[in-house]
Amino acid sequence: MDKTWLVTWLDEALEISLLDSLREYVTAFREELAGQDGETLVLEATNDNLALRRDILLEELDQILASRTLDRARYYLRRLQRGVLEVRTNDVNEINLNRWKDYAEVWSDSLWVVPRRDSSGTHTAGYWGNFIPQIPRQMMWRYTRKGDWVLDAFLGSGTTLIECRRLGRNGIGIELNAGVAQSTEERVAQEPNPYGITSKIVVGDSATVDYAALLQQLGVEQVQLVLLHPPYHDIIQFSEDTRDLSNAASVDDFVARFTEVVAQVTPVLEVGRYLVVVIGDKYAKGEWIPLGFYLMQAAMEQGYHLKSIVVKNFDVTRAKRTREGLWRYRALAGGFYVFKHEYVLVLEKTD
Ligand SMILES: C[S@@+](CC[C@H](N)C(=O)[O-])C[C@H]1O[C@@H](n2cnc3c(N)ncnc32)[C@H](O)[C@@H]1O
């Protein structure tokens, strides 16, 4: 459908001065719309197409039809008109706040119970310790726009860079393990690149990479989102490399090294933009070690404002899957709970 058709339809609806006539006019459009297939109604326009969710639009028409006064019906019509004519976003994403109901796929609650990982396309569940693609995707929807630059300083299997390609964001990934980086590079290259964005992988230690020089090479000064998904200390040992955070000698050493990574990436993150840390806790010697809280505190001490603590359900790790009964027994006997969650910490760089 051409966008101008709907714009004219709305203009004409607002000219109608009798409630019954307006209802007839709206009913005709509602019936036509309800008879069509597809989740979205695409309104074609010269500058940018607009996609409206059909179910939401039907609800809006029902609201107009249920109005008891002409004034009320016109109020809803004008709201619909605003949503179609004006795009209102905040500075960091592309969510049209005038059509906020259209974005059901963008989560806004702090508890994420994700039933299954998205394993579509080139995503692989094969890398032990990877995160589900829904995490970087949600973060990019909320905190970036097309063409922005996203930095993932613990790249692993490249989940972030694959999502970057799908969503039209440029992506930079740092990975210490050269072998991992190479297979990630090959996998990322297989993902279609419809927006023609840059995917850059650097083999190195994220605590010592010269980020300013790297960005200069790429022709940009700053990035608009930083994602950090470090090892959860020594829960999974990723390599023998002493620079690997999973080889940190103690929890204090782990936190100190993470703090160093935050200190290094902060100057290249644009003010007003976001740092996202994905981290789970661990047990050691009968004690719950709150890595998530330690890292959150460390980031806040670097001048970040905490915007959200998201709790996400945790996939049972391969090692634990076969030993679930044993863990339950240990928990009952030892006075603790088996952890089933990890954190997505959202922090804003304010100055
Ligand atoms: C939890 S995994 C990240 C997984 C990733 N989000 C994914 O979806 O595949 C942590 C990664 O950090 C890497 N790593 C550990 N220490 C590092 C360091 N100092 N610099 C860069 N990468 C490091 C490990 O090799 C591992 O691949």
The ligand as a MOL file (V3000), in Angstrom:
LIG
                    3D

  0  0  0     0  0            999 V3000
M  V30 BEGIN CTAB
M  V30 COUNTS 27 29 0 0 0
M  V30 BEGIN ATOM
M  V30 1 C 32.4590 -15.9380 27.2480 0
M  V30 2 S 33.3930 -16.0360 25.7940 0 CHG=1
M  V30 3 C 32.5890 -14.9640 24.6700 0
M  V30 4 C 31.6220 -15.6940 23.7890 0
M  V30 5 C 30.9300 -14.8520 22.7420 0
M  V30 6 N 30.0290 -13.8810 23.3260 0
M  V30 7 C 30.1830 -15.7440 21.7740 0
M  V30 8 O 28.9570 -15.6090 21.6390 0
M  V30 9 O 30.8100 -16.6170 21.1830 0 CHG=-1
M  V30 10 C 34.8430 -15.1770 26.2250 0
M  V30 11 C 35.8630 -15.0750 25.1110 0
M  V30 12 O 36.8800 -14.1580 25.5270 0
M  V30 13 C 38.1280 -14.5930 25.0450 0
M  V30 14 N 39.1530 -13.9280 25.8920 0
M  V30 15 C 39.5700 -14.2510 27.1260 0
M  V30 16 N 40.4950 -13.3610 27.5750 0
M  V30 17 C 40.6420 -12.4470 26.6010 0
M  V30 18 C 41.4330 -11.2770 26.4560 0
M  V30 19 N 42.2700 -10.8820 27.4240 0
M  V30 20 N 41.3010 -10.5610 25.3270 0
M  V30 21 C 40.4640 -10.9490 24.3230 0
M  V30 22 N 39.6990 -12.0610 24.3960 0
M  V30 23 C 39.7720 -12.8010 25.5170 0
M  V30 24 C 38.0650 -16.1020 25.1470 0
M  V30 25 O 38.9670 -16.7190 24.2460 0
M  V30 26 C 36.5930 -16.3590 24.7820 0
M  V30 27 O 36.4600 -16.6270 23.4130 0
M  V30 END ATOM
M  V30 BEGIN BOND
M  V30 1 1 1 2
M  V30 2 1 2 3
M  V30 3 1 2 10
M  V30 4 1 3 4
M  V30 5 1 4 5
M  V30 6 1 5 6
M  V30 7 1 5 7
M  V30 8 2 7 8
M  V30 9 1 7 9
M  V30 10 1 10 11
M  V30 11 1 11 12
M  V30 12 1 11 26
M  V30 13 1 12 13
M  V30 14 1 13 14
M  V30 15 1 13 24
M  V30 16 1 14 15
M  V30 17 1 14 23
M  V30 18 2 15 16
M  V30 19 1 16 17
M  V30 20 1 17 18
M  V30 21 2 17 23
M  V30 22 1 18 19
M  V30 23 2 18 20
M  V30 24 1 20 21
M  V30 25 2 21 22
M  V30 26 1 22 23
M  V30 27 1 24 25
M  V30 28 1 24 26
M  V30 29 1 26 27
M  V30 END BOND
M  V30 END CTAB
M  END
